[in-house]
Amino acid sequence: MNLQAVLAMALISGLGPWSVPNIKQPRKTKYVKMIVEYADQHNQDPYELVAIALTESSLNPKAVSWAGAIGLFQVMCKYWTKPLGYKTIKQCEKALFDPRANIKAGVHVLKVYRKNYKQCQGDQVYRCYYAGHGWIYRTGKLKQKIERYEKKVVKKRELLHRYYSDLIESFRSRS
């Protein structure tokens, strides 16, 4: 399905054209392929991982947030240097500009939250990914922002299933 058809279907279904991510651009497709291959090799949901990377960085491996989060999955080295096996924050930051290392780091973060915290189960893991396992203590606008993040990831995951399963499954069959 071409992009115009995807956008037309999105409009018919009540979504704005901005809602459907365009992952068929060659610069984005190569990162989708990397993520899907990693997901299959490590028994992860490729739709979930691509949705997180889209939400975090729009599939930009060079993205750096105002808070210092790095790469496709916007991993924060100030929190994850030691758990990821790096000796220094600088070493972590340099390494995580490599898309493959960043994918591995993002999956590690998800696994740690899912394994260790009851408030990080199911789709609530996205709240933990965004704000840490202490998200449950947040209130007001910050809590609303955390909840919106979860909804964004879930929506993108659904859109990937609806509009890009052909592309994602083609990468899966090659790995």
Sequence and secondary structure as in RCSB ss.txt:
>XXXX:A:sequence
MNLQAVLAMALISGLGPWSVPNIKQPRKTKYVKMIVEYADQHNQDPYELVAIALTESSLNPKAVSWAGAIGLFQV
MCKYWTKPLGYKTIKQCEKALFDPRANIKAGVHVLKVYRKNYKQCQGDQVYRCYYAGHGWIYRTGKLKQKIERYE
KKVVKKRELLHRYYSDLIESFRSRS
>XXXX:A:secstr
  HHHHHHHHHHTT  GGGS    SHHHHHHHHHHHHHHHHTT  HHHHHHHHHHHHSS TT B TT  BTTTTB
 HHHHTTTTT SSHHHHHHHTTSHHHHHHHHHHHHHHHHHH GGGSGGGHHHHHHH GGGGG  HHHHHHHHHHH
HHHHHHHHHHHHHHHHHHHHHHHH 
